[in-house]
Amino acid sequence: MSTPKLLIILLALTATSACSSISTATPFIPPTNQAPLIEPTFIFIPTQAATVQNIEIPLPTILPTVDQSNCVNNLTFVEDITIPDNSFASFGTSIDKQWLIENSGTCNWNSGYRLRHTGGAVLGAPEEVVLFPARSGTQVTLQITFTAPFEEGVYESAWQAFDPNGLPFGDPIYIRILATP
């Protein structure tokens, strides 16, 4: 029997035994407009704990336990995967920029880590994106979708990694395009 079903049965038995010790003159009749019992579906999100009827269920550990208080953050740029520097982009086109980077520090990145625009043109991208969760020593592909401006010229956009405390770290990454009609 699965853990969620067992938990529901135990909760039902506990509620039944608690109610059976109370004596009343009128028997309990459940309401007829009550919604049918639906078996719960659990979606585990690494940054939150699941709760079923006010009972917290711990999440499985995805990353190994690391003392994050003494770790060092670092990001190393490895290579441009798409859109090399000085690429031509027609006015208004969507630009799928991807960089290969490495988490070269000792901290495991979680959802608190961000990549923020720090200079140059925003090029239609959000000012901040979540840095992919990555364990220390792994490489990941970062992807941001930009839009080429409608004015001819050279455009550059600079981005920097930030830790959960808002401190910048690692190599900055860039996109540099030549907008053309």
HUVEN-V421398 format. One record per backbone hydrogen bond with DSSP energy under -1.0 kcal/mol. CO is the residue of the C=O (numbers start at 1). NH is the residue of the N-H. If there is no record, write none. Layout:
CO,NH  CO,NH
//
This chain:
2,6  3,7  4,8  5,9  6,10  7,11  8,12  9,13  10,14  11,15  12,16  13,17  14,18  15,19  16,20  19,22  45,48  50,57  52,55  55,52  66,68  72,106  72,107  74,105  75,171  76,102  79,100  84,87  87,178  89,180  90,93  93,148  95,97  95,146  97,144  98,81  98,82  99,142  100,78  100,79  101,140  102,76  102,104  103,137  110,113  113,131  114,162  115,129  116,160  119,158  122,125  123,147  127,117  129,115  134,109  135,138  138,103  140,101  142,99  144,97  146,95  148,92  153,179  155,177  156,121  157,175  158,118  158,119  159,173  160,116  161,169  162,114  163,166  167,163  173,159  175,157  176,86  176,87  177,155  178,89  179,153  180,91
//
